[in-house]
Amino acid sequence: MFSRHRFETIYWNIVLSDPTVRLDDSADRFAHARDFVNDLNASFSRTIHPGCHLVVDETMIKFRGEHLSIQLMPKKPIPVGFKAFTLATLRGYILNETLYEGKTTSKSDAGLTYRVVRDLLRPYEKGHHVVAMDSYYTSATLLVDLFSVGVLVVGSVVPFLRT
């Protein structure tokens, strides 16, 4: 068991990447944490073997410092912090996670949520899973593409929302 002072000393000295390597600031807002997040995702997939039911949702990681990717979501239990798109089991165990960097200038034809869901589910596409998601992620294009790779979706649809 640590003393509070010992814990704070360790906590404030944790470094997620090599500080001697200069990273291009404009390319990736989470460049210093990217390897750590990738290692976490690899560890999740090695240790957790999900059942057939999965969930896609966004989560908040509490942070009150200064960063370009801080999000404010007042209706969430953690209203200020980093937003992460998460693939999890029904019990809440994380399988895959990607950090949201904020608005970018690059636009894809399919949209952000389509790209995020496809990236999160890529390692689990051939497992015949049923994925639950809310209307933020659900689109006809996504449903058809996931069905073609053997993934079924349970989600709500807003009938008159243009995608």
Secondary structure, DSSP 8 states (H G I E B T S, - for coil): ---HHHHHHHHHT--SS-TTS---TTT-TTHHHHHHHHHHHHHHHHH----SEEEEEEEEEE--S--TTEEE-TTSSS-EEEEEEEEEETT--EEEEEE-----S---SS-HHHHHHHHHHGGGGGG--EEEE-TTT--HHHHHHHHHTT-EEEE---TT---
